[in-house]
Amino acid sequence: MEDFIPIFAIFAVFGSITAIIVGPTYFKSRERREMQATVRAAIDKGQPLPPEVIDALSTEATKNIPSRSRDIRRGIIWLAVGIGMAAFSLINDLRGFGDDWNDGPNFDGGLLGMAAIPITIGLAFIVLSFFNKNKD
């Protein structure tokens, strides 16, 4: 039974990551499908569509268009995540020194290297915001 604990832990970690990513996408897709079925049923029965429904459908289509402020916001968030990872890596390395602070931080940590990924993504979003013509 103890042999299954690591396997269960791996499935729990990757299962929760998958649920966080796939769950909202699935529910949004289901909601969109139900809205389309309702609109089709109303059109098949000859019912006129209220202007609110048409406005909701048109704003739903244009909601995901990238804008300058959205790119800056995403860039700052990614940049902050990367800086937080780097700071955690450096603080975690400093914690291991104890009373001997003369050695300085260890910049060979794997987490410090992984922090470069969200920092690069954040910088890319910020650069893209300067080229984006769409404003909110």
N, C-alpha and C positions, 0 to 999 in steps of 0.2 A: 504494500500500500504506500510506503514511503517513497517508492520509486516513481509514483505518479505525481508527486508534489511539484517537481520542476516542470514537468510537462503541463500540468494544470496552470502553473504560474505563467508560462510562455503563452498558452492559449488565452489566459485572462488578459494579459497585457496587449497582445495583438488583436484580440477580440474587441477590447474596449476602444482601441484606436480605430478599428474598422467601423464599429458602431457610431463613433463620433463623426466620422467622415461620411459614411454611407447613409446613416439614419436621416439627417435633414434633407439630403438629396432625394431619398425615396419618398419622404412625406410631401415634399414640394411637388414632386412629379405626380403623386397620387392626387393631390389637391388640384393641380392643373388638369389632370385627366377628368376628374369629376366635374369641374367647371365646363370643360368642353362638352361633356355628355349632356349637361343641363342646357347649354346653349343649343346643341343639336336637337334635343327634344323639343325645345321651344320653337325652333325654326321649322321642324317637321310638322308641328301642330298648327303652324301659321300664326303664332303669337309674335307680336312685335317686341323687339328687344329694347329695354329701357336704356336711355342714354348713359346711366350710371354704369351699366354692365359693359357697354362699349368703351367708356372711358377707363374702366378698370382693366379691361383686356389690352387696351392700347398702352396704358402706363406700365403694365406688366412686361410688355415686349421691350419697352425703352428703359426699363429700370436698370438693366445690367450694362448699359453703355458706360465705358470708362470715362471718368471726368478727371480734371486736374486735381481737385481737392481730394477725391477718393484715392488717387494714386499717391498723393503726398501722405495721406493718413495711413495707407497700407505700408508705405515705405518707412514711415516713422515707427510703426509697430514692429515691423521686421527688424529694423535697426536696433530698437530697444531690446528685442528678444536676443539678438546676437550679442549686444553689449552685456546684457545680463548673464548670458552663458559664459562669456569671457571673464566677467568679474567673478562669477562663481568658481570658475576654474582657478583663477589666480588666488582667491581667498582660500579655497580648499588646499592649494599647494602651500600657502603661507601657514596654514594651521598645523601642518605636519612638522614645522621647524621647532616648535616648542620654545625653548629659551635661546636657541641659537639662530638669530635673525641675520647673521652676517652672510649667509649663503645666498640670500635673495630669492626671488620667485623663480620657479621652474617653468620656462616657456616651452617645454617639450611635451606638455600635456595633450592628450587626444581631444579633450573637450574644448580646449582653446582653438585647435584647428577646426573642429566642427562648428565653432561659433562664427567662422568666416562665411559659412553658407548663408545663414539668415542675414548677416551684415551685407553680403553681396546682393542678395535679393532686395533688401531694403534700399540700398543705393541705386539699384536698377529702377525700382519704382519711383524714387525721387527724381532720377534723371528723366524717366519717361514723362513725369508730370510737366517738365519744362517743354516737351515737344507736343503735348496733348492740347489740341485746340478747343476741346469741349470744356466749358465751364459750367458749374452748377447754376 
